[in-house]
Amino acid sequence: MIGERLASVDWRGHAVALGVGASGGALFFWLQMPLAWMLGSMIFVSAAAIGGLRPALDRRFRSVMVSILGVFLGSAFSPEVADRMGQWAAALAILAGFVVIGSLLSYVFLRRVGGFDPITAYFSSTPGGLGEMVLASEEMGGDSRKVSLVHTIRVISIILIIPFWFRLVLGADVPSIMPETPGVDAAPVDWLILVACAALGWPLASLCRVPAAALVGPMILSALVHLLGLTAVTPPPVPVAAAQLVLGAAVGSRFVGTAFSMIWRVARLALGTSVLLLGLAVLITLASADMIGIRPEAMILVLAPGGLAEMSLIALALGIDTAFVSTMHICRIMMIVVLGPSLFRIGARRSRETGR
């Protein structure tokens, strides 16, 4: 069994993805770019894939590395955070409104400007849920390649815009690598707790059919042990940087086998939806952040339709309420994954009934 799994792994693709990703991450780190290992890896591997190389990462390997990020993000949930969770209800309602309005605007844009068919436009318009929306679009008869490209390019553009905006425009310090937790002495039992969070969180979340189980399961367990004060330790920077490298390479590898002409055509539409969603996020933040007592910077990171892991890492790097940002993005994914396909089926059924 193990031998068969090892034989099925594309080792050459792994070598390309990790080698190219490490080169990009090292260059970005040397240049002191924000979130160097994730952004450098993502850009270099994307370019390699579009250029004809075939980087590839086994899903299980990626999930193992992502579980490290989950433990890292969960460590932001300190006992003090529990006192503020009641404040998040209003933010959750605003997030739900953003998901609905943003999806509608993106759908109209992709239909009228991009000429997408209704199914492809619908599953491309949701601000999140890449894997689930691609699978749902295939099941419903949409163009899964376009859905995947729109989501991937949107995530990449948001991930690139946000850190540089905070650093260059707002003057915030977005570090190249995550710092270690200051003033915390780690004992062997602390490391055992963190390893247990990663080892148990992923399979438990998978059993419960939680979206993004490899990230969310370890994060929830890590949050619990940190909220309860069982440990205050976070994973050290080196494995976290390695996990970021793998995450960036995994995003870039999605472009393998896709013609540049198609990427260019869909990229313009994906960038259009990104601008729409970011503009909507800014407007909603300006209208609501002070009213509900949330920092505008935190609200922007909550509404920005990037990936859960990526936006949470940006929040952590900036020191902007990581627990709040992570929790809201988990809720956003749950809304999209649970409601997206269900609402489509209801709408399709009513359309057929009306057509009759």
C-alpha positions, 0 to 999 in steps of 0.5 A: 500500500505504501509502496503503491502510494510512493510510486504514484507520486510525481517526484519530478514534479515535486522537485520542480515545484519545490526547487523553483518555489524555494528559489523564488522564496529565497530571492524575495526573502533576500529582497525583504519582500512581504511574506517572502516564502509564500509570495516568491514561491507562488509567483515563480512556480506560476511563471514556471507552469505557464512557461511549460514546466510541470510543477506538481505537489501531492495533495497529501504532502501539501495537507501535511504542510498546511496543518503546520500553518493551522497550528500556527494560526490557532496559536493566535487565540489567547485566553484574552480573545474569549472576552471579545467573541461576542463582538464578532456577531455583528461582523459575521452579519456584515460578512454574510451581506458581503458574500451575497452582494459580492457574489451577485456583482461578480455573477453579473460582471462575468455574464455580461462582460465575460460572456460566461454561461450561467453555471460557470458564472455562478460558481466563479462568482463566489468569493471563496471555496475554490475546490468545492466550487470547481467540483460543484461546477463539474457536477452541474455542467459548467466549465470547471477550467474557467471556474478554477482559473477565476478563483485562482487568479483572484486569490493570487491578485488579492494576496499580492495586492494586500501585503504591498498595499499595507506596506507601501501605502499604509506604511505597515511593517509586513515582515518577510518571515514570521517572528517567534513568540517572544518571552515564551520558553518551550518545554517538550510537553509544549511541542507534543501538544502542538504535534498532537494538534496537527496529527489529530486535528486533520483526521477529526475535521475530515471525519466531520466533513469540515471544509479545508480540514487539513488547515481548519482541524489543527487550527481549531485544536490549537486554538482550544489549547491556547485559549485554555492556557495549556500552552503559549508556544507557536511553531518555530519560523523555519517549518512555518516558512517551509509550509508557506513555500509549499502553499505558494507552490501549490497555488502556482502549480494550478496553471500547469497545462493551461494555454497562455491565451486562455489564462490571459483572457480569463485573468482580465475577467478575474482581475475585474471581479477582484477589483469589484470585490475589493472595492465593495470590501472597502466601502463596507469597511468604511461604513461599518468598522467604527460602528461595530468597534472593529479596526478598519484594517482587520475588517478589510482582511476579513472581507478581502476574498483571498484564501483562508490561510493566506489572509490569516497569515497576512493578519498574523504578520501585521499583528492585526487580530489574527483570531478574528480574521481567521474565524471570519474566513472560516465562517465565509468558507462555510457559508459558500460551501454549504449554501452555494451549491444548495442555492444553485439547485433551488434556483435551477429547479424553480427555473425549470418549473417556471419554464414549464 
